[in-house]
Amino acid sequence: MMMQSLIQAGTQLAEALGAENEALSRLDLLRATQLADAKIRASDAFAAAFTAATRTGARAAGPERSRAEALSTHLRELSAENRRLLERAITLQSRVIETIATAALPRAQPTTYGSAGLRRSPRLTPALTLTARA
């Protein structure tokens, strides 16, 4: 019974990772963010099922063992892909923020002189704050 619960929790985690990976591969960061809670819940459920199975000494046998091994491999692959896609999204997001911040910086202006031959003080650019809500 414990192994069935673990396999079910693993299947739900695989579905959550798969959905997030699909959104990340399309660079649909809003959708990926919306799926984060489901992934966290599925991860927590899987961790709890794994802990319970470990405490009781549950072991998979026969067809259940084959399912557990296949699921384990699938989860490893999905997790590796999720990490790669998340790193790509973070890199892209950093580039976008850097581009916006660079565009907002004041351009170097040649020194100019005002009346009476005095140097004109440089124009100060107001502070810029970026925020995003998911």
TASUL-V368971 format. One record per pair of residues at least 24 apart in sequence whose ideal C-beta (glycine too) atoms are under 7 Angstrom apart, sorted by the first residue. I is the first residue (numbers start at 1). GAP is how many residues later the second one is. If there is no record, write none. Layout:
i=I gap=GAP
i=I gap=GAP
//
This chain:
i=2 gap=50
i=2 gap=51
i=2 gap=54
i=2 gap=56
i=3 gap=50
i=3 gap=55
i=3 gap=57
i=3 gap=61
i=3 gap=65
i=5 gap=44
i=6 gap=43
i=6 gap=44
i=6 gap=47
i=7 gap=60
i=7 gap=61
i=7 gap=64
i=9 gap=36
i=9 gap=37
i=9 gap=40
i=10 gap=36
i=10 gap=61
i=10 gap=65
i=11 gap=60
i=12 gap=30
i=12 gap=33
i=13 gap=29
i=13 gap=30
i=13 gap=33
i=13 gap=62
i=14 gap=57
i=14 gap=60
i=14 gap=61
i=14 gap=64
i=16 gap=26
i=17 gap=61
i=17 gap=62
i=17 gap=65
i=18 gap=60
i=20 gap=62
i=21 gap=57
i=21 gap=60
i=21 gap=61
i=21 gap=64
i=24 gap=61
i=24 gap=62
i=24 gap=65
i=25 gap=60
i=27 gap=62
i=27 gap=65
i=29 gap=60
i=30 gap=104
i=33 gap=101
i=97 gap=33
i=100 gap=30
i=104 gap=24
//
